[in-house]
Amino acid sequence: MAQKPGIPKGTRDFSPSEVQKRNYIFGIVRKHFETFGFQPIETPSFENSETLMGKYGDEGDRLIFKILNSGDYLKKVDEATYGAKDAGKMTPKISEKALRYDLTVPFARYVVMHQNEIDFPFKRYQIQPVWRADRPQKGRFREFFQCDADVVGANSLLQEVELVQLYDAVFTDLKLEGATIKMNNRKILSGIAEVIGAQDLLIDFTVALDKLDKKGEEGVKKEMSERGLSAQAIAKVEPLFSLSGSNLEQLQALKKMLKDSEIGTKGVEELQFIIETVEELGLQSANLAIDVTLARGLNYYTGAIFEVAAPKGVKMGSIGGGGRYDDLTGIFGMKDVSGVGISFGLDRIYLVLEELNLFPQEIDQSLQVLCLNFGDKESQAALKLVTELRKNGIKADLYPSSAKINKQFKYANNRNVPYVISIGSQELQDGEFTVKNMQSGEQVNYALSTPRVFIENL
């Protein structure tokens, strides 16, 4: 009995229509990356495990897909380790490589390895798949593409301003109006941890805080308590959950709350500069909003943090995110190189555009012209015409066999072909071809000797 085929959970096949729509998003994102001066690079699908492990926090490390060593991978495992059944101790012995979790850490590794070839500041973009052993759900997959833009070797906060503009430019071009670019600063979070007396639990504090959208206020408080924060510290955090008003009003409230924290005050100043500069320049369609509960649970962020929410009314997780990392390359021995970057969540953006019906109607038009096949002699003339159309950049094809005409028209309808060409025995005798507009039903004849007239009218 034949095995029933299947694919792993959290992965997908993509139909021609879906690939066309994904390529539409890729094209717009890539266009704006290059307009803003970013250069493309690519890195391997898998890295050495030591490159990835320990860079994303405990939760991130658990989601990294490990690759078993080739050959007899258990040969290097001693009896004691094997008998203990301790995955943490056994994994390094049987797995030396892992699928990349994101594009940022591989990029940091790339910068260090190629530092003598790079002109700093280095603006790079990267559009490649990543893998995470996450629980699959709507908008969350185990294999998905990231579209990243990063700048390394520049400390200026103008880079953060540009990245806000980049988000705005892409979403405007996609007709995705009303997206909200939420911002915070890790220095502010460090300052809050300091004033509530939880400096030693900064990571636990930020990881819990970052789950406010998922767990709600009470759920976050419970997790903070489980992670070791005192009831007194949690009580001091409560005003953050209800912080409201304009960006300026929230900044003033944060200034007051963090007045005794040097690092917290620095974070507020940085955030204020970005907010005020963006507001002065203006945005086309996106909104910029402060969100002091935004933490993004990745350990390498040190300054500004970005996260993008879909327009109101669309139930979807973040469709983009990023932040400032002051010494990410330091983990690979290259100290004091600041960087900042953002990522576009292609798969979630796709779902949002689909839900809001924002894909152009003609995007499924993978074929502009189909020539019907009436037999050997007629198909030779049709193929000659198709060849001429293709030379002029027109997506054209010839039905491969002289099947029943109804079947050929059905194929054209299923492919959403706007124009169907007929070259039957009579047309061949008259030196013509007939073009049928599949939407209006109108038919027009053109001379086979001068197809340029049809090409110009197409």
KASULNOR-V371488 format. One line per field, one symbol per residue. phi: phi as a letter, one per 20 degrees, with the letter a starting at -180 (. if undefined). A space follows every 10 residues. Layout:
BEGIN
phi: ???
END
This chain:
BEGIN
phi: .ffffacfgn cbecfgffff fffffgffff gfgffenede cccffccfgf fefnddnfff gfeefedfff mefefeefff ffffleffee gfedbdcbff ebdffgffff fffdgedeee fddccbcbfc cbeeefagmc cecbedcdcc cdnbefffff ffffffgfff fffemeenfd eecbbfffff ffgffemcgf dgffffffff egfedmffff gfffffeoff fffffffggf fdfbnfgfff ffffgffdfe dfffffffff ffffgfffff fndfbeddcf cfefclfdfe fccgcdbddf ggndebfgda arrecfbfff fdndeldebb bccdegffgg fffffeldfg gffeefbecc efddqgffff fffffggfff femefcbdgf befgfgffff ffffelefcd ddcefffffe mccdddffee nfccecfffc fgffgfef
END
